[in-house]
Amino acid sequence: MLEILDLKLVYPNGYEALKSVNLTVQRGEIVGVVGRSGAGKSTLLRCINGLERPTAGSVRLDGEEIGRMSGADLRLFQSRVGFIWQEFNLVERLSVLTNVLCGRLAGNRGFGSLFFYFDRTQREIAVRSLERVNMLHRATQRADKLSGGEKQRVAIARAVAQQPKVILADEPVASLDPELAMQVMADLARVARDEGVPTLINLHAIELAKAFCDRIVGIAEGVVVFDGPVSALDDEVLDRIYRFDREPAALAPEAPAERELVGAFKAAEIGVS
């Protein structure tokens, strides 16, 4: 279980990125984190992953206090966090299989990690991870030969290969077209549920959050202003999250491109199982 209590982050210039965030995510639960740009969504994930040290409050995963970790303990913890980035973060010149095996580097001791040598057990984990996102047929291809959707599937496989204790995804489909975004989100949600670990996914597209998440957390100006089931995400709640001045909409008013993206999702009429 992931537990966040009174989490606060203030940067040296005095800017309060997070102002007292309280959140609990159960095992196997997929939580969509929504809010306009600059609300604190990415900062929250970075605090959970130990990339940012909170000013106050605590982050606990299965009872372990992450904010107090440092050095080898923090690196070991981060090796068990499946972090999925918007930009994929693959090594383009390496093969798909080797990119997934990079998720196993923390458990690869000695000179093996320097020369990308992985034993049979590690390779079997990587192969199974690729199978789960239907990318095993691309295993020997270089990552730079893949499409955007394929690259994100490989990134998901890499995260799964870490055998993670938590999965964090920061706008994982923001750079994909609507049809690919739906397909990649379906893969991510299925794998996250199979892993049975707490999962947080930052999203701008409300339609995707509704389709694939068990619960929605809305953040505005560093504060959680909504935490509830998808069914409760009505216009009043969206107004509270995005602080609209005029008509309610599914996205922040300063992001017209994202509003068009949601419209495209609807127009595509893609079925979600």
N, C-alpha and C positions, 0 to 999 in steps of 0.2 A: 504494500500500500504506500502511496505517495502522500505525504502530509506537508502542507505549507501553512505556516502560522505567523501572522503579523509581519509578513515579508516587506522589507523596505529597502530601496536602493536610491541613494543620493550621490550624484556625481560631484567631483571636486568644484565645479562651477556653481554648485547649489541647485542644479536641476533635479527634481524628484521624479525619477523614472517610474518607481513603484512606491505607493504611499501606504501600504498596509494590506497586503493580499493574503487572504485566507482561502485555502482550497484543499480538498481531499479527493484523491482519485483511487478507486478500488482496483484490485487485480482484474484484468480482462475488460476494463471499462475504457471506452474511447470518448474522449472529451474534445470537442471543438472549441477553440479559443478564437473569438471574433472581436472586432473593434477596428476603428479607423487607424490609419498609419500614424505611428508615434504614440499610440495608446499605452504601449508597454508589453505587447505580446511577445516580441522577440527577446526582450530583456528578461521576461519571466523564464523563458526556456533556457537562457544563458545562465541564470542563477541556479536553475535545477541541475544543469550540467556542470556546474562549478567553473564556468568560464567567466562569471562575474561573482565577486564576493559581496553578499548583501551587507548593507549598512546596519540593519537590525532584523530580528526575526529568525526563523529557522526553516530549513528544508530537510525533511527526513524521508528516507526510502527504506522500507522494511525496518524501521527503528534506528537506522544509521543517520547521524547528523552530517549532512554534506558540507555545510558551511564551515565546519571546523576542520575539514580535511585539508591536507597540503602534501606536497612532494609525492612520494611513491604511493601513498594511500589514495590521493586524489586521482592520480593517473590510472591506478587500478580500477577505481570506481568509474572513471570516464570510459574505460575500455568495455564496460558493461552497460553503457548508455547507447542505444541505437539512435543516433542523430541523423535525420534526413534533411538535407539542405535544399533550398530552392535551386541553387546553381549546380546541383548534382555532386560536385567535388570529386569527380573521378580522375584518375591519372590517364589522360587521353592516349598515351603511347603504349600503355599496357593492355593486355587482353582482358576480356570480361571476367574470366575466371580469376585472374590475378587480382583484379580490382576487388572482387568479393573476398578473396583470401586476405586482403589488407585488413579486413575486419577481424582477422585472427592474429594479427601481429603481436598484440599484447601477450598472448599465450604462447608465442613462439620464442623459445629461449635460445641463447647462445648465438653462434654465427649464422644460424639458419635465417634469422630475420634480416640480416644484412644482405643475403644473396637470394632472398625470396624463396627459400626452400621450406616446403611445408610437407609434413608427413601424411600418410594415407588418411588418418583420422581427420586431420584438418581439411584435406581435399574433399573428403566425403561430406563434411558439413557444408562446404561451399557449393558442391554439386546439388545437394538437397535444397539449399537456399535458392539457387537458380531455378530449380524445378518448380518451386512454390510460386514463382512469379512468371512462369512460362518463358524463361530466357535461357534454358540450358542449350538450345540449338545455336546460340550466339557465343558460347563459352570461349571459343578460340579466336574470335574476332577482336580487333583493337577497339577500344572504347570510342575513339574518334570516328568510327564508321557507323555508329548507332544514331537513331533518331532521338529526339528529346524524350519521348515517352519511354523508349527502350533504356535510355540512360537512367531515368528515374527508377525504373524497375530494377536495374542493376544496383542502384543506390539502396533500394529497399532490401534486396538480397544481401548486400554487404552488412546492413544493420542487423538483419536476422542472423547472419553468420556469427555475429558477436554473442549470440545467445543472451540477449539483453535482459536487464532487470526492469527497464523502462524504455519506452520508445517516444522520441520527441521529433516532431516534423515541423519545420518552419516554412510555411507557404510552399509545400512540395509540388504543387501543380500550377503555380502562378505563371510559368512560362510556357504552358502547354495549351493547345487549342481545346475547345470544349469537349469534343468526343474523347480525345486522349486523356484529358483531365479526369473524366468520369471513369475511364478504364483503369487508370493508375490509382485513383482513390479506392476503387473496388478492390484492387490487389492489396493496397496498404491496409484497408479495413479488415479484409479477410485474414491476412497474415497476423495483424495485431491481435485479433480475437483468437487465432490459433495459438499464439504465444502466451496468451493469458496474462499479459503484464499491463500495468498502467500506461495509457497512451494519450499524449496531448498533441493535437494538430492545430497549428495556427492557420487560419483561413480567412480570405477576404470574401470569397463567394459564399453567400448565405445558403444558396440552394445545395451546394456540396455538403455543407455542415449539416443541413437537415437530412440529407439523403444517407449519410454514412456515419454520423456520430450518435452516441447514446445520450449525450448530454451536451449542453451549450453553456459556456462561460463567456460573458461579455465584459470587456475591460474598456474603461474610458478614463483617460487622464491618470493612469496608474492605479485605478481602483476597480475592484470587481463590482459591477453594477447589476449583474444578472448571473444567476447560477441555477439552472433548472433543465427540465426535459425539453426536447425539441418541440413537443406539442404546445409548450407555453410561449414559444417565440413569436409573439404577435406584433402588430404595428407599434403598440405602446412600448413594448420592450425594445424593439429596434430603435425607436426614437430616443429612448433612454441611453442606449449604447452609443448611437452615432450622433445624438444631439442635432437632429435635423431642424432647420429653421422654417422649412416649408413642408412639402408633401413627404410622407413617409416613403422610404424606398428600402431596397434590400442591401444597399451598400452606402459607404460614407459619401457625402455629397461632393468631396473634393476629388473623387476617383471615378469620373465618367466612363473611363475605359473599362473599369471593373463592372459598372452597371451594364454596359453593353455585353460583357462576358456572360453575366447571368441571363440576359435576354437570349443569348445564343444557346445556352444550356437548354432553356425552355423550348426554343425553336427546333432544336435537334431532336426532341422527343425520344431521348434515349431511355430505354427501360432500365430500372435498377432493381435487382433481385434482392 
